[in-house]
Each structure stands twice: as C-alpha cells, then as structure tokens.
Amino acid sequence: MSIKDMSIKVEPLKKKDKKQTLEFFYKTITDSFKTEGLFELGMTDTCKHEINNQEKRISSSIRSGTPYYLLAKDKNLVVGTIAFGRPGKAIEKAFLQLNKSSNGVVEIFSSFVLPEYQRKGIGSLLFKAVKEEIVKRGYRLFAVNTGYKKGLKFWGEKLGKPSITLKKYYYPIDCYVWIKEIR
C-alpha cells in the first residue's frame, strides 16, 4: 500500500494529540533501538532518555509552540512525526567543528514513522511539510542529525552525503549531521 491508497493528512500537534503522540514515540523509539541493535550495546538508558526528552519537547510545544511539531495521521492514528526548533547540542558541536556560526539555523528532528507505515512516502511528505513551515517563518538554513542506520539511509537519500560525522557522539554510535539551505 502506498501513500496514495491511504488518507494521510499532516497537521500541527494539538493538545488533544499529546497522549497518542507520546505512545507513538514510545513505540517508534523502542522499535528503532531494537532494530538497530542498540539494546545489545547497553543503550537502554539512552532509549529511556530519548523517550523522556520527547515528552518534555511535546509538553513545551503544546505550551508555547516551540519546538514546532507536525503529525502525519492516517484517519485519527498518528503514524509519523517531524519537528523543528533551536539547534541542539549535536548540531552546535558540528558547527563548532566546522568553524561556522549556527545563527539563523533551525534543526529538524523527531522524524519518526510507525514501522508498519515506513517506506510508503510518509517521511518524505513530513519533510516537505516541515520545510514549507520553516520557510514561512523566514528561515533558509536547516540542520539534521541522526545516529540511526535507518535515519542515515533516509536523510542520505534526501540530502546526500552528511556535512560532518561526529565520531562516537552517541557512544559508541557516530552522529551524522547535514547542514542545508532550503531551495
């Protein structure tokens, strides 16, 4: 089944979406750690931290609109997410190592799709929507990072070779960073 056969709509996160979105993150992040073999590397606490971090970001987004989340829904089921906001530590470190300023840059993050909905165009749909929202807000430069193999494949297909690799940033995992202009 492709995205054309589904009733996918992209919309901003709303307060009523909080519980389902948190459940979505628990499922997708846990699945990512399992399929990437990260639990076998002793990264259980990192998984818990990632889930807790999403809870904090979601609460902040509902309260203040920052960071800004978009949800992909199939009917009323959250099947994908993407967000943008201030650059995080990995992006700041990448800019430092590249001897560049991160002023005027937003970070795209929290790009997840339910396993059973992956490879159907939902990630691409969310990426297009978030770029449109970023441009509406006057930004032209964005950064993305991932330590996941699936993320490396997805972002590599969309953005090409990473701008920089932060070796063992997510010990023992490398962090791949892309810095791009929106065209």
C-alpha positions in Angstrom: 0.0 0.0 0.0 1.4 3.4 -0.9 0.5 6.9 0.5 -1.9 7.3 -2.4 -4.0 4.5 -1.0 -4.2 6.0 2.5 -5.9 9.0 3.9 -2.8 10.7 5.3 -3.0 14.3 6.4 -0.3 16.4 8.0 -1.3 18.8 10.8 0.3 20.6 13.7 0.4 19.0 17.1 -2.5 19.9 19.3 -3.2 19.3 23.0 -5.6 16.5 22.2 -2.8 14.6 20.4 -0.5 14.5 23.4 -1.2 11.1 24.8 -1.3 9.3 21.4 1.9 11.1 20.3 3.7 10.0 23.5 2.6 6.4 22.9 3.8 6.8 19.3 7.2 7.9 20.5 7.5 5.0 22.9 6.7 2.6 20.2 8.9 4.1 17.4 11.9 4.8 19.6 11.8 1.4 21.3 11.5 -0.2 17.8 14.4 1.8 16.5 16.6 0.8 19.4 15.6 -2.9 18.8 16.1 -3.0 15.1 19.4 -1.0 15.3 20.8 -3.4 17.9 21.3 -0.6 20.4 19.9 -2.5 23.4 22.6 -5.1 22.8 25.2 -2.3 23.0 23.9 -1.4 26.5 22.0 1.7 25.5 18.7 1.0 27.5 19.2 4.2 29.5 19.7 6.2 26.3 16.4 4.8 24.9 14.6 5.9 28.1 16.3 9.4 27.9 15.1 9.7 24.2 11.5 8.9 25.2 11.6 11.3 28.2 13.1 14.0 26.0 10.2 13.7 23.6 7.8 14.0 26.5 9.4 17.3 27.5 9.5 18.6 23.9 5.8 17.7 23.3 4.8 19.5 26.6 6.8 22.5 25.6 5.3 22.5 22.1 1.8 22.4 23.4 2.5 25.1 26.0 4.5 27.5 23.8 4.6 26.3 20.2 8.3 25.6 20.5 9.5 23.3 19.2 7.0 23.0 16.3 5.7 19.5 15.7 3.9 18.2 12.7 2.0 14.9 12.8 1.1 12.6 9.9 -2.2 10.9 10.6 -4.0 8.0 8.9 -7.6 8.8 9.8 -7.0 9.7 13.5 -3.9 7.5 14.1 -0.6 9.3 14.5 1.7 7.4 12.0 4.6 9.9 11.7 6.1 13.0 13.2 8.7 15.7 12.4 9.6 18.8 14.3 11.9 21.8 14.2 13.4 24.2 16.7 16.6 25.6 18.1 19.7 23.6 17.2 20.6 21.0 19.9 24.0 20.0 21.3 25.0 17.8 18.4 24.2 20.5 15.8 26.1 23.1 17.9 29.1 20.8 18.1 29.0 20.2 14.3 29.0 24.0 13.7 31.9 24.4 16.1 33.9 21.7 14.4 33.2 23.3 11.0 34.2 26.7 12.4 30.8 28.1 11.4 28.0 30.0 13.2 24.7 28.4 13.8 22.9 31.7 14.0 19.7 31.6 11.8 19.7 27.8 11.7 16.9 25.6 12.7 17.2 21.9 13.5 14.8 19.3 12.1 14.3 16.5 14.5 11.9 13.9 15.8 11.4 12.4 12.4 9.8 9.0 13.0 7.2 6.8 11.2 5.5 3.8 12.6 7.3 0.6 11.4 4.2 -0.7 9.5 4.0 2.7 7.7 7.6 3.0 6.7 8.8 3.1 3.0 5.4 4.5 1.9 6.3 8.1 1.4 5.2 9.4 4.8 8.6 10.6 5.9 9.0 12.4 2.6 5.6 14.1 3.0 6.5 15.2 6.5 9.9 16.5 5.3 8.3 18.6 2.6 5.7 20.0 5.0 8.3 20.9 7.6 10.5 22.7 5.0 7.4 24.7 3.9 6.7 25.7 7.6 10.4 26.7 8.1 10.4 28.9 5.0 7.1 30.6 6.2 8.9 31.5 9.4 11.8 33.1 7.4 14.5 30.5 7.8 16.6 29.3 4.9 19.1 27.1 6.6 18.4 23.9 8.5 20.4 21.0 10.1 19.5 17.4 10.7 21.4 14.7 12.7 20.9 11.0 13.2 22.8 8.1 14.8 20.3 5.5 13.4 21.2 3.5 10.4 17.7 3.9 9.0 18.0 7.6 9.6 21.3 7.7 7.7 19.7 5.9 4.8 16.6 8.2 4.7 18.5 11.5 5.1 21.2 10.3 2.8 18.6 9.7 0.1 17.1 13.2 0.7 20.2 15.3 1.4 23.2 13.4 0.0 26.4 12.9 2.0 26.5 14.3 5.6 28.2 17.6 6.1 30.1 16.1 9.0 30.3 13.0 11.1 30.8 13.3 14.9 32.6 10.1 15.7 31.2 8.2 18.7 29.0 11.1 19.7 26.3 8.8 20.9 28.9 6.4 22.3 29.5 4.0 20.7 27.4 5.3 17.8 28.5 8.0 15.3 26.3 11.1 14.7 25.8 12.2 11.1 24.9 15.8 10.5 23.6 17.6 7.4 23.5 21.4 7.1 21.5 22.5 4.1 19.8 25.5 2.5 16.2 25.2 1.6 15.7 25.5 -2.1 
